[in-house]
């Protein structure tokens, strides 16, 4: 499978980078973003390894899964031959609202 990190998930990574660079260091921000990207890319070989997010289970959302990279959550959709990473966020945020908003606004091509 091929992993596609959507534009919205790329923006999430940019925001994570900016926050960490401002509050810690650029080196720390780069290390964390690289780790998150690496974990997301592993989905090419093991797309089913993630769990179903509790927020998605309540809504009955089909192929949504997530990986935990503490404290971050990488939320993705599994297609026939593509994995779409749709959200990368600090798990301490209101994931229900983030996930709902992202799914409503999502264009699967991005």
C-alpha positions in Angstrom: 0.0 0.0 0.0 1.0 3.6 -0.4 0.7 6.2 2.4 -0.6 9.6 1.5 -0.2 12.3 4.2 -3.1 14.7 3.4 -2.6 18.4 3.2 -4.5 18.8 6.5 -2.2 16.3 8.2 0.8 18.1 6.8 -0.6 21.3 8.3 -0.9 19.4 11.6 2.8 18.5 11.4 3.7 22.1 10.6 1.8 23.3 13.7 3.4 20.6 15.9 6.8 21.7 14.6 6.1 25.4 15.2 4.8 24.8 18.7 7.8 22.6 19.8 10.3 24.9 18.1 8.9 27.8 20.0 8.6 26.1 23.4 11.7 23.8 23.2 14.0 23.8 20.2 14.1 23.4 16.5 16.1 20.2 16.9 13.5 18.7 19.2 10.7 19.8 16.8 12.5 18.3 13.8 13.1 15.0 15.7 9.4 14.7 16.7 8.0 15.5 13.3 10.5 13.0 11.7 9.4 10.3 14.1 5.7 11.0 13.4 6.3 10.8 9.6 8.3 7.6 10.0 5.5 6.0 12.0 2.9 7.1 9.4 5.0 5.7 6.6 5.1 2.3 8.3 1.4 2.0 7.5 2.4 1.0 4.0 3.4 -2.4 5.2 1.0 -2.8 8.2 -2.1 -0.7 7.7 -4.3 -2.7 10.1 -1.9 -2.4 13.0 -3.7 0.6 14.5 -6.7 0.5 16.6 -10.2 2.0 15.9 -10.4 5.4 17.6 -13.0 5.4 20.4 -14.4 8.6 18.9 -14.9 6.9 15.6 -16.4 3.8 17.1 -19.2 5.9 18.7 -20.1 7.2 15.2 -19.8 3.9 13.4 -17.1 5.3 11.1 -15.9 2.5 8.8 -12.2 2.2 8.0 -10.8 4.8 10.4 -7.9 3.7 12.5 -5.2 5.3 14.6 -1.7 4.8 15.9 -0.6 6.2 19.2 2.9 7.8 19.3 2.6 9.2 22.8 1.3 11.9 23.2 0.3 12.1 19.5 -2.4 10.3 17.6 -2.1 9.5 13.9 -5.5 9.0 12.5 -5.9 7.4 9.0 -8.3 5.9 6.6 -7.6 2.7 4.7 -8.5 2.5 1.0 -8.2 -0.3 -1.5 -4.5 0.4 -2.1 -3.9 3.7 -0.3 -3.7 4.8 3.4 -4.7 8.4 3.9 -3.3 10.0 7.0 -6.0 12.6 7.9 -5.1 13.9 11.3 -2.0 14.1 13.5 -2.7 15.7 16.8 -1.7 15.8 20.5 -4.0 13.2 22.1 -4.7 15.5 25.0 -6.7 17.8 22.7 -10.5 17.3 22.1 -10.1 14.5 19.6 -13.9 14.1 19.2 -14.2 17.7 17.9 -11.0 17.5 15.8 -11.9 14.2 14.2 -15.5 15.2 13.5 -14.4 18.5 11.9 -11.7 16.8 9.8 -14.0 14.1 8.5 -16.7 16.7 7.6 -14.2 18.9 5.7 -12.1 16.1 4.2 -11.6 15.8 0.5 -10.1 12.2 0.1 -7.9 13.5 -2.8 -6.0 15.8 -0.4 
